Amino acid sequence: MNDQNHPFLRPLWRRIVLVGICAAWSVLEFATGSPFWGTLAGGMAALGAYQFLIAYKPGDDAAPDKE
């Protein structure tokens, strides 16, 4: 997660989908009896939620062009 301003992450829906996939994977792992992997995926979901939804600040190149 070194490049939080990557152009791929600019749309909000992509960031929400990434966090949602990690959260769903965590639930799946807990449901199948793998608490270690569930905790790992849950931690990734929590970190992603913080970095991509709470603390996300778009870079200067994300501003719309004024022409």
PDB file of N, CA, C, O and CB in Angstrom:
ATOM      1  N   MET A   1       0.815  -1.179   0.000  1.00  0.00           N
ATOM      2  CA  MET A   1       0.000   0.000   0.000  1.00  0.00           C
ATOM      3  C   MET A   1       0.866   1.253   0.000  1.00  0.00           C
ATOM      4  O   MET A   1       0.578   2.227   0.695  1.00  0.00           O
ATOM      5  CB  MET A   1      -0.932  -0.008   1.191  1.00  0.00           C
ATOM      6  N   ASN A   2       1.906   1.209  -0.773  1.00  0.00           N
ATOM      7  CA  ASN A   2       2.802   2.357  -0.836  1.00  0.00           C
ATOM      8  C   ASN A   2       2.249   3.475  -1.689  1.00  0.00           C
ATOM      9  O   ASN A   2       2.542   4.645  -1.442  1.00  0.00           O
ATOM     10  CB  ASN A   2       4.139   1.938  -1.364  1.00  0.00           C
ATOM     11  N   ASP A   3       1.452   3.136  -2.690  1.00  0.00           N
ATOM     12  CA  ASP A   3       0.959   4.141  -3.624  1.00  0.00           C
ATOM     13  C   ASP A   3      -0.544   4.298  -3.462  1.00  0.00           C
ATOM     14  O   ASP A   3      -1.316   3.738  -4.239  1.00  0.00           O
ATOM     15  CB  ASP A   3       1.312   3.762  -5.077  1.00  0.00           C
ATOM     16  N   GLN A   4      -0.959   5.054  -2.462  1.00  0.00           N
ATOM     17  CA  GLN A   4      -2.382   5.249  -2.204  1.00  0.00           C
ATOM     18  C   GLN A   4      -3.022   6.175  -3.224  1.00  0.00           C
ATOM     19  O   GLN A   4      -4.249   6.242  -3.302  1.00  0.00           O
ATOM     20  CB  GLN A   4      -2.589   5.802  -0.810  1.00  0.00           C
ATOM     21  N   ASN A   5      -2.234   6.882  -3.998  1.00  0.00           N
ATOM     22  CA  ASN A   5      -2.765   7.798  -5.007  1.00  0.00           C
ATOM     23  C   ASN A   5      -2.681   7.216  -6.410  1.00  0.00           C
ATOM     24  O   ASN A   5      -2.680   7.956  -7.394  1.00  0.00           O
ATOM     25  CB  ASN A   5      -2.021   9.116  -4.956  1.00  0.00           C
ATOM     26  N   HIS A   6      -2.611   5.905  -6.502  1.00  0.00           N
ATOM     27  CA  HIS A   6      -2.574   5.262  -7.807  1.00  0.00           C
ATOM     28  C   HIS A   6      -3.880   5.555  -8.543  1.00  0.00           C
ATOM     29  O   HIS A   6      -4.943   5.560  -7.922  1.00  0.00           O
ATOM     30  CB  HIS A   6      -2.347   3.729  -7.667  1.00  0.00           C
ATOM     31  N   PRO A   7      -3.824   5.798  -9.843  1.00  0.00           N
ATOM     32  CA  PRO A   7      -5.046   6.120 -10.588  1.00  0.00           C
ATOM     33  C   PRO A   7      -6.134   5.045 -10.492  1.00  0.00           C
ATOM     34  O   PRO A   7      -7.318   5.363 -10.602  1.00  0.00           O
ATOM     35  CB  PRO A   7      -4.702   6.345 -12.033  1.00  0.00           C
ATOM     36  N   PHE A   8      -5.760   3.800 -10.293  1.00  0.00           N
ATOM     37  CA  PHE A   8      -6.745   2.730 -10.160  1.00  0.00           C
ATOM     38  C   PHE A   8      -7.649   2.951  -8.950  1.00  0.00           C
ATOM     39  O   PHE A   8      -8.818   2.567  -8.979  1.00  0.00           O
ATOM     40  CB  PHE A   8      -6.045   1.379 -10.048  1.00  0.00           C
ATOM     41  N   LEU A   9      -7.132   3.555  -7.901  1.00  0.00           N
ATOM     42  CA  LEU A   9      -7.882   3.738  -6.659  1.00  0.00           C
ATOM     43  C   LEU A   9      -8.692   5.026  -6.616  1.00  0.00           C
ATOM     44  O   LEU A   9      -9.349   5.307  -5.614  1.00  0.00           O
ATOM     45  CB  LEU A   9      -6.941   3.712  -5.500  1.00  0.00           C
ATOM     46  N   ARG A  10      -8.655   5.801  -7.673  1.00  0.00           N
ATOM     47  CA  ARG A  10      -9.346   7.086  -7.672  1.00  0.00           C
ATOM     48  C   ARG A  10     -10.866   6.958  -7.484  1.00  0.00           C
ATOM     49  O   ARG A  10     -11.420   7.677  -6.653  1.00  0.00           O
ATOM     50  CB  ARG A  10      -9.057   7.810  -8.962  1.00  0.00           C
ATOM     51  N   PRO A  11     -11.568   6.074  -8.219  1.00  0.00           N
ATOM     52  CA  PRO A  11     -13.026   5.969  -8.008  1.00  0.00           C
ATOM     53  C   PRO A  11     -13.364   5.336  -6.653  1.00  0.00           C
ATOM     54  O   PRO A  11     -12.750   4.350  -6.246  1.00  0.00           O
ATOM     55  CB  PRO A  11     -13.666   5.142  -9.138  1.00  0.00           C
ATOM     56  N   LEU A  12     -14.335   5.910  -5.974  1.00  0.00           N
ATOM     57  CA  LEU A  12     -14.744   5.426  -4.659  1.00  0.00           C
ATOM     58  C   LEU A  12     -15.238   3.990  -4.720  1.00  0.00           C
ATOM     59  O   LEU A  12     -14.959   3.206  -3.813  1.00  0.00           O
ATOM     60  CB  LEU A  12     -15.827   6.322  -4.081  1.00  0.00           C
ATOM     61  N   TRP A  13     -15.962   3.629  -5.767  1.00  0.00           N
ATOM     62  CA  TRP A  13     -16.538   2.286  -5.827  1.00  0.00           C
ATOM     63  C   TRP A  13     -15.458   1.214  -5.852  1.00  0.00           C
ATOM     64  O   TRP A  13     -15.664   0.129  -5.308  1.00  0.00           O
ATOM     65  CB  TRP A  13     -17.430   2.149  -7.052  1.00  0.00           C
ATOM     66  N   ARG A  14     -14.323   1.486  -6.465  1.00  0.00           N
ATOM     67  CA  ARG A  14     -13.241   0.493  -6.489  1.00  0.00           C
ATOM     68  C   ARG A  14     -12.656   0.289  -5.100  1.00  0.00           C
ATOM     69  O   ARG A  14     -12.345  -0.837  -4.712  1.00  0.00           O
ATOM     70  CB  ARG A  14     -12.135   0.923  -7.464  1.00  0.00           C
ATOM     71  N   ARG A  15     -12.507   1.370  -4.358  1.00  0.00           N
ATOM     72  CA  ARG A  15     -11.973   1.258  -3.000  1.00  0.00           C
ATOM     73  C   ARG A  15     -12.947   0.504  -2.104  1.00  0.00           C
ATOM     74  O   ARG A  15     -12.529  -0.293  -1.264  1.00  0.00           O
ATOM     75  CB  ARG A  15     -11.681   2.651  -2.414  1.00  0.00           C
ATOM     76  N   ILE A  16     -14.240   0.750  -2.277  1.00  0.00           N
ATOM     77  CA  ILE A  16     -15.246   0.032  -1.493  1.00  0.00           C
ATOM     78  C   ILE A  16     -15.245  -1.452  -1.845  1.00  0.00           C
ATOM     79  O   ILE A  16     -15.351  -2.297  -0.956  1.00  0.00           O
ATOM     80  CB  ILE A  16     -16.644   0.632  -1.729  1.00  0.00           C
ATOM     81  N   VAL A  17     -15.126  -1.777  -3.126  1.00  0.00           N
ATOM     82  CA  VAL A  17     -15.099  -3.185  -3.549  1.00  0.00           C
ATOM     83  C   VAL A  17     -13.874  -3.899  -2.975  1.00  0.00           C
ATOM     84  O   VAL A  17     -13.985  -5.039  -2.523  1.00  0.00           O
ATOM     85  CB  VAL A  17     -15.099  -3.288  -5.093  1.00  0.00           C
ATOM     86  N   LEU A  18     -12.726  -3.257  -2.987  1.00  0.00           N
ATOM     87  CA  LEU A  18     -11.522  -3.880  -2.434  1.00  0.00           C
ATOM     88  C   LEU A  18     -11.674  -4.197  -0.954  1.00  0.00           C
ATOM     89  O   LEU A  18     -11.301  -5.282  -0.508  1.00  0.00           O
ATOM     90  CB  LEU A  18     -10.321  -2.974  -2.643  1.00  0.00           C
ATOM     91  N   VAL A  19     -12.214  -3.267  -0.204  1.00  0.00           N
ATOM     92  CA  VAL A  19     -12.429  -3.500   1.224  1.00  0.00           C
ATOM     93  C   VAL A  19     -13.489  -4.572   1.429  1.00  0.00           C
ATOM     94  O   VAL A  19     -13.349  -5.424   2.306  1.00  0.00           O
ATOM     95  CB  VAL A  19     -12.843  -2.198   1.933  1.00  0.00           C
ATOM     96  N   GLY A  20     -14.539  -4.535   0.632  1.00  0.00           N
ATOM     97  CA  GLY A  20     -15.603  -5.529   0.741  1.00  0.00           C
ATOM     98  C   GLY A  20     -15.132  -6.940   0.443  1.00  0.00           C
ATOM     99  O   GLY A  20     -15.557  -7.887   1.104  1.00  0.00           O
ATOM    100  N   ILE A  21     -14.260  -7.092  -0.540  1.00  0.00           N
ATOM    101  CA  ILE A  21     -13.719  -8.417  -0.866  1.00  0.00           C
ATOM    102  C   ILE A  21     -12.905  -8.955   0.301  1.00  0.00           C
ATOM    103  O   ILE A  21     -13.029 -10.129   0.652  1.00  0.00           O
ATOM    104  CB  ILE A  21     -12.848  -8.355  -2.142  1.00  0.00           C
ATOM    105  N   CYS A  22     -12.084  -8.121   0.899  1.00  0.00           N
ATOM    106  CA  CYS A  22     -11.296  -8.567   2.058  1.00  0.00           C
ATOM    107  C   CYS A  22     -12.192  -8.945   3.227  1.00  0.00           C
ATOM    108  O   CYS A  22     -11.939  -9.940   3.907  1.00  0.00           O
ATOM    109  CB  CYS A  22     -10.317  -7.473   2.490  1.00  0.00           C
ATOM    110  N   ALA A  23     -13.241  -8.158   3.466  1.00  0.00           N
ATOM    111  CA  ALA A  23     -14.160  -8.459   4.560  1.00  0.00           C
ATOM    112  C   ALA A  23     -14.921  -9.758   4.292  1.00  0.00           C
ATOM    113  O   ALA A  23     -15.099 -10.572   5.198  1.00  0.00           O
ATOM    114  CB  ALA A  23     -15.146  -7.299   4.764  1.00  0.00           C
ATOM    115  N   ALA A  24     -15.367  -9.952   3.053  1.00  0.00           N
ATOM    116  CA  ALA A  24     -16.079 -11.183   2.700  1.00  0.00           C
ATOM    117  C   ALA A  24     -15.161 -12.395   2.821  1.00  0.00           C
ATOM    118  O   ALA A  24     -15.586 -13.463   3.263  1.00  0.00           O
ATOM    119  CB  ALA A  24     -16.643 -11.088   1.273  1.00  0.00           C
ATOM    120  N   TRP A  25     -13.908 -12.224   2.428  1.00  0.00           N
ATOM    121  CA  TRP A  25     -12.946 -13.328   2.545  1.00  0.00           C
ATOM    122  C   TRP A  25     -12.722 -13.687   4.012  1.00  0.00           C
ATOM    123  O   TRP A  25     -12.574 -14.861   4.352  1.00  0.00           O
ATOM    124  CB  TRP A  25     -11.602 -12.953   1.877  1.00  0.00           C
ATOM    125  N   SER A  26     -12.699 -12.688   4.864  1.00  0.00           N
ATOM    126  CA  SER A  26     -12.545 -12.937   6.296  1.00  0.00           C
ATOM    127  C   SER A  26     -13.728 -13.740   6.838  1.00  0.00           C
ATOM    128  O   SER A  26     -13.536 -14.700   7.584  1.00  0.00           O
ATOM    129  CB  SER A  26     -12.410 -11.608   7.059  1.00  0.00           C
ATOM    130  N   VAL A  27     -14.928 -13.359   6.473  1.00  0.00           N
ATOM    131  CA  VAL A  27     -16.124 -14.084   6.915  1.00  0.00           C
ATOM    132  C   VAL A  27     -16.090 -15.518   6.400  1.00  0.00           C
ATOM    133  O   VAL A  27     -16.426 -16.448   7.133  1.00  0.00           O
ATOM    134  CB  VAL A  27     -17.407 -13.371   6.431  1.00  0.00           C
ATOM    135  N   LEU A  28     -15.691 -15.702   5.159  1.00  0.00           N
ATOM    136  CA  LEU A  28     -15.594 -17.042   4.580  1.00  0.00           C
ATOM    137  C   LEU A  28     -14.596 -17.905   5.347  1.00  0.00           C
ATOM    138  O   LEU A  28     -14.870 -19.071   5.631  1.00  0.00           O
ATOM    139  CB  LEU A  28     -15.188 -16.957   3.107  1.00  0.00           C
ATOM    140  N   GLU A  29     -13.460 -17.343   5.676  1.00  0.00           N
ATOM    141  CA  GLU A  29     -12.448 -18.106   6.406  1.00  0.00           C
ATOM    142  C   GLU A  29     -12.939 -18.489   7.807  1.00  0.00           C
ATOM    143  O   GLU A  29     -12.717 -19.617   8.247  1.00  0.00           O
ATOM    144  CB  GLU A  29     -11.149 -17.298   6.508  1.00  0.00           C
ATOM    145  N   PHE A  30     -13.594 -17.577   8.503  1.00  0.00           N
ATOM    146  CA  PHE A  30     -14.134 -17.918   9.816  1.00  0.00           C
ATOM    147  C   PHE A  30     -15.230 -18.974   9.702  1.00  0.00           C
ATOM    148  O   PHE A  30     -15.327 -19.859  10.553  1.00  0.00           O
ATOM    149  CB  PHE A  30     -14.678 -16.665  10.509  1.00  0.00           C
ATOM    150  N   ALA A  31     -16.055 -18.889   8.662  1.00  0.00           N
ATOM    151  CA  ALA A  31     -17.149 -19.844   8.478  1.00  0.00           C
ATOM    152  C   ALA A  31     -16.645 -21.252   8.173  1.00  0.00           C
ATOM    153  O   ALA A  31     -17.306 -22.238   8.498  1.00  0.00           O
ATOM    154  CB  ALA A  31     -18.063 -19.377   7.360  1.00  0.00           C
ATOM    155  N   THR A  32     -15.479 -21.342   7.550  1.00  0.00           N
ATOM    156  CA  THR A  32     -14.931 -22.661   7.215  1.00  0.00           C
ATOM    157  C   THR A  32     -13.987 -23.182   8.291  1.00  0.00           C
ATOM    158  O   THR A  32     -13.373 -24.234   8.115  1.00  0.00           O
ATOM    159  CB  THR A  32     -14.203 -22.601   5.884  1.00  0.00           C
ATOM    160  N   GLY A  33     -13.862 -22.465   9.392  1.00  0.00           N
ATOM    161  CA  GLY A  33     -13.068 -22.945  10.514  1.00  0.00           C
ATOM    162  C   GLY A  33     -11.589 -22.633  10.454  1.00  0.00           C
ATOM    163  O   GLY A  33     -10.774 -23.379  10.997  1.00  0.00           O
ATOM    164  N   SER A  34     -11.230 -21.536   9.799  1.00  0.00           N
ATOM    165  CA  SER A  34      -9.825 -21.126   9.715  1.00  0.00           C
ATOM    166  C   SER A  34      -9.653 -19.766  10.380  1.00  0.00           C
ATOM    167  O   SER A  34      -9.597 -18.748   9.690  1.00  0.00           O
ATOM    168  CB  SER A  34      -9.346 -21.076   8.235  1.00  0.00           C
ATOM    169  N   PRO A  35      -9.567 -19.732  11.708  1.00  0.00           N
ATOM    170  CA  PRO A  35      -9.514 -18.439  12.389  1.00  0.00           C
ATOM    171  C   PRO A  35      -8.245 -17.636  12.098  1.00  0.00           C
ATOM    172  O   PRO A  35      -8.284 -16.405  12.104  1.00  0.00           O
ATOM    173  CB  PRO A  35      -9.631 -18.652  13.865  1.00  0.00           C
ATOM    174  N   PHE A  36      -7.128 -18.310  11.845  1.00  0.00           N
ATOM    175  CA  PHE A  36      -5.899 -17.574  11.544  1.00  0.00           C
ATOM    176  C   PHE A  36      -6.058 -16.760  10.265  1.00  0.00           C
ATOM    177  O   PHE A  36      -5.791 -15.558  10.246  1.00  0.00           O
ATOM    178  CB  PHE A  36      -4.709 -18.542  11.414  1.00  0.00           C
ATOM    179  N   TRP A  37      -6.495 -17.425   9.196  1.00  0.00           N
ATOM    180  CA  TRP A  37      -6.655 -16.740   7.913  1.00  0.00           C
ATOM    181  C   TRP A  37      -7.798 -15.737   7.959  1.00  0.00           C
ATOM    182  O   TRP A  37      -7.752 -14.715   7.275  1.00  0.00           O
ATOM    183  CB  TRP A  37      -6.895 -17.751   6.796  1.00  0.00           C
ATOM    184  N   GLY A  38      -8.826 -16.020   8.763  1.00  0.00           N
ATOM    185  CA  GLY A  38      -9.914 -15.063   8.933  1.00  0.00           C
ATOM    186  C   GLY A  38      -9.445 -13.791   9.612  1.00  0.00           C
ATOM    187  O   GLY A  38      -9.846 -12.688   9.238  1.00  0.00           O
ATOM    188  N   THR A  39      -8.591 -13.953  10.616  1.00  0.00           N
ATOM    189  CA  THR A  39      -8.036 -12.790  11.301  1.00  0.00           C
ATOM    190  C   THR A  39      -7.128 -11.998  10.372  1.00  0.00           C
ATOM    191  O   THR A  39      -7.147 -10.767  10.384  1.00  0.00           O
ATOM    192  CB  THR A  39      -7.265 -13.222  12.552  1.00  0.00           C
ATOM    193  N   LEU A  40      -6.338 -12.692   9.573  1.00  0.00           N
ATOM    194  CA  LEU A  40      -5.441 -12.029   8.629  1.00  0.00           C
ATOM    195  C   LEU A  40      -6.235 -11.232   7.589  1.00  0.00           C
ATOM    196  O   LEU A  40      -5.923 -10.073   7.317  1.00  0.00           O
ATOM    197  CB  LEU A  40      -4.538 -13.063   7.933  1.00  0.00           C
ATOM    198  N   ALA A  41      -7.253 -11.856   7.017  1.00  0.00           N
ATOM    199  CA  ALA A  41      -8.078 -11.156   6.019  1.00  0.00           C
ATOM    200  C   ALA A  41      -8.870 -10.022   6.678  1.00  0.00           C
ATOM    201  O   ALA A  41      -9.068  -8.974   6.063  1.00  0.00           O
ATOM    202  CB  ALA A  41      -9.046 -12.148   5.318  1.00  0.00           C
ATOM    203  N   GLY A  42      -9.322 -10.217   7.914  1.00  0.00           N
ATOM    204  CA  GLY A  42     -10.029  -9.157   8.623  1.00  0.00           C
ATOM    205  C   GLY A  42      -9.131  -7.966   8.911  1.00  0.00           C
ATOM    206  O   GLY A  42      -9.569  -6.818   8.839  1.00  0.00           O
ATOM    207  N   GLY A  43      -7.880  -8.240   9.235  1.00  0.00           N
ATOM    208  CA  GLY A  43      -6.921  -7.156   9.438  1.00  0.00           C
ATOM    209  C   GLY A  43      -6.664  -6.385   8.156  1.00  0.00           C
ATOM    210  O   GLY A  43      -6.536  -5.161   8.174  1.00  0.00           O
ATOM    211  N   MET A  44      -6.589  -7.108   7.040  1.00  0.00           N
ATOM    212  CA  MET A  44      -6.425  -6.438   5.752  1.00  0.00           C
ATOM    213  C   MET A  44      -7.635  -5.571   5.435  1.00  0.00           C
ATOM    214  O   MET A  44      -7.493  -4.471   4.900  1.00  0.00           O
ATOM    215  CB  MET A  44      -6.205  -7.465   4.636  1.00  0.00           C
ATOM    216  N   ALA A  45      -8.837  -6.070   5.766  1.00  0.00           N
ATOM    217  CA  ALA A  45     -10.054  -5.290   5.530  1.00  0.00           C
ATOM    218  C   ALA A  45     -10.057  -4.041   6.406  1.00  0.00           C
ATOM    219  O   ALA A  45     -10.424  -2.962   5.940  1.00  0.00           O
ATOM    220  CB  ALA A  45     -11.313  -6.145   5.806  1.00  0.00           C
ATOM    221  N   ALA A  46      -9.657  -4.174   7.657  1.00  0.00           N
ATOM    222  CA  ALA A  46      -9.629  -3.025   8.563  1.00  0.00           C
ATOM    223  C   ALA A  46      -8.600  -1.988   8.109  1.00  0.00           C
ATOM    224  O   ALA A  46      -8.882  -0.790   8.094  1.00  0.00           O
ATOM    225  CB  ALA A  46      -9.317  -3.483   9.994  1.00  0.00           C
ATOM    226  N   LEU A  47      -7.417  -2.454   7.742  1.00  0.00           N
ATOM    227  CA  LEU A  47      -6.384  -1.536   7.253  1.00  0.00           C
ATOM    228  C   LEU A  47      -6.823  -0.865   5.960  1.00  0.00           C
ATOM    229  O   LEU A  47      -6.633   0.338   5.781  1.00  0.00           O
ATOM    230  CB  LEU A  47      -5.060  -2.282   7.037  1.00  0.00           C
ATOM    231  N   GLY A  48      -7.406  -1.644   5.064  1.00  0.00           N
ATOM    232  CA  GLY A  48      -7.898  -1.071   3.809  1.00  0.00           C
ATOM    233  C   GLY A  48      -9.015  -0.067   4.041  1.00  0.00           C
ATOM    234  O   GLY A  48      -9.059   0.974   3.385  1.00  0.00           O
ATOM    235  N   ALA A  49      -9.919  -0.368   4.970  1.00  0.00           N
ATOM    236  CA  ALA A  49     -11.003   0.565   5.268  1.00  0.00           C
ATOM    237  C   ALA A  49     -10.444   1.885   5.786  1.00  0.00           C
ATOM    238  O   ALA A  49     -10.927   2.956   5.418  1.00  0.00           O
ATOM    239  CB  ALA A  49     -11.974  -0.042   6.297  1.00  0.00           C
ATOM    240  N   TYR A  50      -9.438   1.807   6.629  1.00  0.00           N
ATOM    241  CA  TYR A  50      -8.841   3.039   7.139  1.00  0.00           C
ATOM    242  C   TYR A  50      -8.131   3.810   6.021  1.00  0.00           C
ATOM    243  O   TYR A  50      -8.368   5.003   5.833  1.00  0.00           O
ATOM    244  CB  TYR A  50      -7.853   2.722   8.275  1.00  0.00           C
ATOM    245  N   GLN A  51      -7.258   3.113   5.282  1.00  0.00           N
ATOM    246  CA  GLN A  51      -6.450   3.806   4.281  1.00  0.00           C
ATOM    247  C   GLN A  51      -7.240   4.258   3.054  1.00  0.00           C
ATOM    248  O   GLN A  51      -6.979   5.330   2.508  1.00  0.00           O
ATOM    249  CB  GLN A  51      -5.331   2.917   3.844  1.00  0.00           C
ATOM    250  N   PHE A  52      -8.197   3.451   2.622  1.00  0.00           N
ATOM    251  CA  PHE A  52      -8.891   3.757   1.376  1.00  0.00           C
ATOM    252  C   PHE A  52     -10.200   4.517   1.566  1.00  0.00           C
ATOM    253  O   PHE A  52     -10.678   5.155   0.627  1.00  0.00           O
ATOM    254  CB  PHE A  52      -9.164   2.491   0.639  1.00  0.00           C
ATOM    255  N   LEU A  53     -10.791   4.464   2.761  1.00  0.00           N
ATOM    256  CA  LEU A  53     -12.081   5.116   2.953  1.00  0.00           C
ATOM    257  C   LEU A  53     -12.024   6.282   3.940  1.00  0.00           C
ATOM    258  O   LEU A  53     -12.708   7.287   3.748  1.00  0.00           O
ATOM    259  CB  LEU A  53     -13.089   4.107   3.428  1.00  0.00           C
ATOM    260  N   ILE A  54     -11.218   6.158   4.989  1.00  0.00           N
ATOM    261  CA  ILE A  54     -11.193   7.196   6.014  1.00  0.00           C
ATOM    262  C   ILE A  54     -10.086   8.217   5.744  1.00  0.00           C
ATOM    263  O   ILE A  54     -10.351   9.418   5.696  1.00  0.00           O
ATOM    264  CB  ILE A  54     -11.004   6.569   7.397  1.00  0.00           C
ATOM    265  N   ALA A  55      -8.852   7.749   5.569  1.00  0.00           N
ATOM    266  CA  ALA A  55      -7.716   8.650   5.438  1.00  0.00           C
ATOM    267  C   ALA A  55      -7.343   8.958   3.990  1.00  0.00           C
ATOM    268  O   ALA A  55      -6.330   9.615   3.750  1.00  0.00           O
ATOM    269  CB  ALA A  55      -6.537   8.065   6.138  1.00  0.00           C
ATOM    270  N   TYR A  56      -8.127   8.507   3.030  1.00  0.00           N
ATOM    271  CA  TYR A  56      -7.792   8.683   1.611  1.00  0.00           C
ATOM    272  C   TYR A  56      -7.905  10.147   1.217  1.00  0.00           C
ATOM    273  O   TYR A  56      -8.925  10.794   1.453  1.00  0.00           O
ATOM    274  CB  TYR A  56      -8.710   7.821   0.720  1.00  0.00           C
ATOM    275  N   LYS A  57      -6.844  10.651   0.615  1.00  0.00           N
ATOM    276  CA  LYS A  57      -6.833  12.000   0.076  1.00  0.00           C
ATOM    277  C   LYS A  57      -6.341  11.898  -1.361  1.00  0.00           C
ATOM    278  O   LYS A  57      -5.197  11.509  -1.598  1.00  0.00           O
ATOM    279  CB  LYS A  57      -5.931  12.966   0.935  1.00  0.00           C
ATOM    280  N   PRO A  58      -7.190  12.243  -2.317  1.00  0.00           N
ATOM    281  CA  PRO A  58      -6.765  12.140  -3.714  1.00  0.00           C
ATOM    282  C   PRO A  58      -5.579  13.067  -3.996  1.00  0.00           C
ATOM    283  O   PRO A  58      -5.473  14.154  -3.429  1.00  0.00           O
ATOM    284  CB  PRO A  58      -7.935  12.476  -4.655  1.00  0.00           C
ATOM    285  N   GLY A  59      -4.703  12.618  -4.873  1.00  0.00           N
ATOM    286  CA  GLY A  59      -3.533  13.418  -5.229  1.00  0.00           C
ATOM    287  C   GLY A  59      -3.903  14.622  -6.074  1.00  0.00           C
ATOM    288  O   GLY A  59      -5.056  14.789  -6.471  1.00  0.00           O
ATOM    289  N   ASP A  60      -2.921  15.451  -6.341  1.00  0.00           N
ATOM    290  CA  ASP A  60      -3.158  16.653  -7.138  1.00  0.00           C
ATOM    291  C   ASP A  60      -3.578  16.316  -8.558  1.00  0.00           C
ATOM    292  O   ASP A  60      -4.313  17.077  -9.188  1.00  0.00           O
ATOM    293  CB  ASP A  60      -1.914  17.519  -7.165  1.00  0.00           C
ATOM    294  N   ASP A  61      -3.111  15.167  -9.069  1.00  0.00           N
ATOM    295  CA  ASP A  61      -3.455  14.784 -10.438  1.00  0.00           C
ATOM    296  C   ASP A  61      -4.898  14.298 -10.536  1.00  0.00           C
ATOM    297  O   ASP A  61      -5.389  14.078 -11.643  1.00  0.00           O
ATOM    298  CB  ASP A  61      -2.505  13.698 -10.938  1.00  0.00           C
ATOM    299  N   ALA A  62      -5.590  14.124  -9.410  1.00  0.00           N
ATOM    300  CA  ALA A  62      -6.974  13.661  -9.422  1.00  0.00           C
ATOM    301  C   ALA A  62      -7.943  14.801  -9.668  1.00  0.00           C
ATOM    302  O   ALA A  62      -9.120  14.561  -9.936  1.00  0.00           O
ATOM    303  CB  ALA A  62      -7.310  12.974  -8.116  1.00  0.00           C
ATOM    304  N   ALA A  63      -7.469  16.047  -9.580  1.00  0.00           N
ATOM    305  CA  ALA A  63      -8.347  17.183  -9.802  1.00  0.00           C
ATOM    306  C   ALA A  63      -8.731  17.247 -11.276  1.00  0.00           C
ATOM    307  O   ALA A  63      -7.903  16.975 -12.146  1.00  0.00           O
ATOM    308  CB  ALA A  63      -7.671  18.498  -9.353  1.00  0.00           C
ATOM    309  N   PRO A  64      -9.971  17.600 -11.560  1.00  0.00           N
ATOM    310  CA  PRO A  64     -10.389  17.694 -12.957  1.00  0.00           C
ATOM    311  C   PRO A  64      -9.651  18.812 -13.674  1.00  0.00           C
ATOM    312  O   PRO A  64      -9.338  19.849 -13.088  1.00  0.00           O
ATOM    313  CB  PRO A  64     -11.897  17.917 -13.050  1.00  0.00           C
ATOM    314  N   ASP A  65      -9.383  18.585 -14.937  1.00  0.00           N
ATOM    315  CA  ASP A  65      -8.673  19.575 -15.742  1.00  0.00           C
ATOM    316  C   ASP A  65      -9.583  20.757 -16.028  1.00  0.00           C
ATOM    317  O   ASP A  65     -10.769  20.600 -16.320  1.00  0.00           O
ATOM    318  CB  ASP A  65      -8.168  18.953 -17.058  1.00  0.00           C
ATOM    319  N   LYS A  66      -9.002  21.936 -15.938  1.00  0.00           N
ATOM    320  CA  LYS A  66      -9.760  23.160 -16.271  1.00  0.00           C
ATOM    321  C   LYS A  66      -9.235  23.656 -17.608  1.00  0.00           C
ATOM    322  O   LYS A  66      -8.122  24.172 -17.707  1.00  0.00           O
ATOM    323  CB  LYS A  66      -9.616  24.279 -15.145  1.00  0.00           C
ATOM    324  N   GLU A  67     -10.041  23.493 -18.606  1.00  0.00           N
ATOM    325  CA  GLU A  67      -9.634  23.933 -19.939  1.00  0.00           C
ATOM    326  C   GLU A  67     -10.620  24.909 -20.498  1.00  0.00           C
ATOM    327  O   GLU A  67     -10.444  25.392 -21.617  1.00  0.00           O
ATOM    328  CB  GLU A  67      -9.485  22.757 -20.879  1.00  0.00           C
TER     329      GLU A  67
END
